[in-house]
Amino acid sequence: MAEFLEIRWHGRGGQGAKTAATFLAAAAIGEGKYGQGFPEYGPERRGAPMRGFTRISDEPILRHDPVEAPSIVVVLDPTLLGVVDVTEGIGDDGIILVNTATPPSEVRKKLGLPTGKFKIFTVDATNISIEELGRPMPNTPMLGALIKASHILSVETIYKDIEEKFAKKFPEKIVQGNIKAVERAYNEVRGE
């Protein structure tokens, strides 16, 4: 059976959820898979809750609707845990990855989830981005944590895509900072 993954990204406008969703889809295509990445647009403004979606498959993707039953949920802003039901539609064996310094067990308690339901991962992507990029932009480090938590792609693919895509727009210092942020999140993510 072909692999088909759906990922829902929760963030606030300006945190890069749309960029991460589309970047991950493009990286999947670079590995020979099929990918789709898109945001859910509405009247959102910078700082307002928003969602992005990624689909990755071994076969062509014919769906173009929002992701309602994700295998993985990525939360870029931990303040959304009390505002949005991030567990909506996810199966019991799904992965929830949250940008926070809080341990996975505390996120589990906050969400009211019993042990064994979902795999919970956390990483302090905001702090990593501040240290490596000089500003709070958690989306790139969250890609590294997502790759480690899910094994959906090779982390080397993400490094290569950052090199190729970011070099066209940003100085080498920014490119290398993003690679280092991905690497750190990949190594620092914690799960249960």
C-alpha positions as CSV (number, residue, x, y, z in Angstrom):
1,M,0.0,0.0,0.0
2,A,1.3,3.4,-0.9
3,E,2.1,5.9,1.8
4,F,-0.2,8.9,2.1
5,L,0.3,11.5,4.9
6,E,-1.7,14.6,5.7
7,I,-0.3,17.3,7.9
8,R,-2.1,20.2,9.5
9,W,-0.1,23.2,10.6
10,H,-1.5,25.5,13.3
11,G,0.1,29.0,13.7
12,R,-0.6,32.6,13.8
13,G,-0.3,34.9,10.8
14,G,3.3,35.8,10.2
15,Q,4.9,32.8,11.9
16,G,5.5,30.9,8.6
17,A,2.9,28.1,8.7
18,K,2.1,28.6,5.0
19,T,5.7,28.8,4.1
20,A,6.6,25.6,6.0
21,A,3.6,23.7,4.5
22,T,4.5,24.6,1.0
23,F,8.3,24.1,1.6
24,L,7.7,20.6,3.0
25,A,5.6,19.6,0.0
26,A,8.3,20.9,-2.4
27,A,10.9,19.0,-0.5
28,A,8.8,15.8,-0.9
29,I,8.6,16.3,-4.6
30,G,12.4,16.7,-4.6
31,E,12.6,13.2,-3.1
32,G,10.4,11.8,-5.9
33,K,7.2,11.8,-3.9
34,Y,4.0,13.8,-4.7
35,G,3.4,16.8,-2.5
36,Q,0.8,19.5,-1.9
37,G,1.1,22.4,0.4
38,F,-1.4,25.2,0.9
39,P,-2.8,27.6,3.5
40,E,-6.4,28.1,4.6
41,Y,-7.1,31.7,3.8
42,G,-9.7,33.9,5.4
43,P,-9.8,37.3,7.0
44,E,-6.8,36.5,9.1
45,R,-4.3,39.2,10.0
46,R,-0.8,39.0,11.4
47,G,-1.1,37.3,14.7
48,A,-4.5,35.7,14.1
49,P,-4.8,31.9,14.2
50,M,-4.5,30.2,10.8
51,R,-3.9,26.8,9.3
52,G,-1.7,25.4,6.6
53,F,-1.8,21.9,5.1
54,T,0.6,19.5,3.5
55,R,0.0,16.2,1.8
56,I,2.8,13.8,0.8
57,S,2.1,10.6,-1.1
58,D,3.9,7.9,-3.1
59,E,1.1,8.3,-5.8
60,P,-0.5,11.3,-7.4
61,I,-2.7,13.4,-5.1
62,L,-6.1,14.1,-6.5
63,R,-7.6,15.8,-3.5
64,H,-7.6,19.5,-3.1
65,D,-9.7,20.0,0.1
66,P,-8.5,21.0,3.5
67,V,-6.9,18.3,5.7
68,E,-9.5,17.1,8.1
69,A,-8.0,13.8,9.3
70,P,-4.3,14.6,9.6
71,S,-1.7,12.0,10.5
72,I,0.4,14.8,12.0
73,V,-0.4,18.1,13.6
74,V,2.3,20.8,13.9
75,V,1.7,23.7,16.3
76,L,3.9,26.7,15.8
77,D,2.4,28.8,18.6
78,P,1.8,27.0,21.9
79,T,-0.8,29.7,23.0
80,L,-3.1,28.1,20.4
81,L,-3.4,25.0,22.5
82,G,-6.1,26.7,24.6
83,V,-7.7,28.4,21.7
84,V,-7.9,25.8,18.9
85,D,-8.7,22.1,19.1
86,V,-5.4,20.9,17.5
87,T,-6.5,17.3,18.1
88,E,-9.5,17.6,15.8
89,G,-9.7,14.7,13.3
90,I,-6.3,13.1,14.2
91,G,-6.2,9.4,14.8
92,D,-5.1,7.8,18.0
93,D,-1.7,6.9,16.5
94,G,-1.2,10.4,15.2
95,I,1.7,12.7,15.9
96,I,1.4,16.1,17.6
97,L,4.5,18.3,17.5
98,V,4.4,21.6,19.5
99,N,6.8,24.5,19.6
100,T,7.4,24.8,23.3
101,A,10.1,24.4,25.9
102,T,7.5,22.4,27.9
103,P,8.1,18.6,28.1
104,P,5.7,16.4,26.0
105,S,4.1,15.0,29.2
106,E,3.0,18.5,30.2
107,V,1.5,19.1,26.7
108,R,-0.3,15.8,27.0
109,K,-1.8,17.0,30.4
110,K,-2.7,20.4,28.9
111,L,-4.6,18.7,26.1
112,G,-6.2,16.2,28.5
113,L,-4.9,13.2,26.5
114,P,-4.5,9.8,28.1
115,T,-1.1,8.0,27.9
116,G,-0.9,6.0,24.7
117,K,-3.1,8.3,22.6
118,F,-1.1,10.2,20.1
119,K,2.7,10.6,20.1
120,I,3.6,14.0,21.5
121,F,6.8,15.8,20.6
122,T,8.1,19.2,21.7
123,V,11.0,21.4,20.7
124,D,11.7,25.1,21.6
125,A,11.8,26.2,18.0
126,T,11.2,29.9,18.9
127,N,14.4,29.9,21.1
128,I,16.4,28.1,18.4
129,S,15.3,30.6,15.8
130,I,16.2,33.5,18.0
131,E,19.6,32.1,18.6
132,E,20.3,31.0,15.0
133,L,18.4,33.6,13.0
134,G,18.2,36.5,15.4
135,R,14.4,36.6,15.3
136,P,11.4,34.5,16.5
137,M,10.6,32.5,13.3
138,P,9.8,28.9,14.4
139,N,8.7,27.5,11.1
140,T,12.2,26.4,9.8
141,P,13.3,24.7,13.0
142,M,9.9,22.9,13.2
143,L,10.7,21.3,9.9
144,G,13.8,19.6,11.5
145,A,11.7,18.5,14.5
146,L,9.0,17.2,12.2
147,I,11.5,15.2,10.1
148,K,12.9,13.6,13.3
149,A,9.5,12.8,14.8
150,S,8.0,11.3,11.6
151,H,10.8,10.2,9.3
152,I,8.7,11.4,6.3
153,L,11.7,12.7,4.5
154,S,15.5,12.8,4.8
155,V,16.8,15.8,6.8
156,E,19.5,16.1,4.1
157,T,16.7,16.9,1.6
158,I,15.6,19.8,3.8
159,Y,19.2,21.1,4.0
160,K,19.6,20.8,0.2
161,D,16.3,22.6,-0.4
162,I,17.2,25.4,2.0
163,E,20.6,25.8,0.2
164,E,18.9,25.9,-3.2
165,K,15.8,28.0,-2.4
166,F,17.1,30.4,0.2
167,A,20.4,31.2,-1.5
168,K,18.3,33.0,-4.3
169,K,16.8,35.4,-1.7
170,F,19.0,35.6,1.3
171,P,22.7,36.1,2.2
172,E,24.8,33.0,3.1
173,K,24.6,33.9,6.8
174,I,20.8,33.5,6.7
175,V,21.0,30.3,4.7
176,Q,23.4,28.7,7.1
177,G,21.4,30.0,10.1
178,N,18.3,28.2,8.8
179,I,20.3,25.0,8.2
180,K,21.7,25.2,11.7
181,A,18.2,25.8,13.1
182,V,16.8,22.7,11.4
183,E,19.8,20.7,12.6
184,R,19.3,21.8,16.2
185,A,15.6,21.2,16.2
186,Y,16.2,17.7,14.7
187,N,18.6,16.9,17.5
188,E,16.7,18.7,20.3
189,V,13.1,17.4,19.8
190,R,11.7,15.3,22.6
191,G,8.9,12.8,22.4
192,E,6.8,10.4,24.3
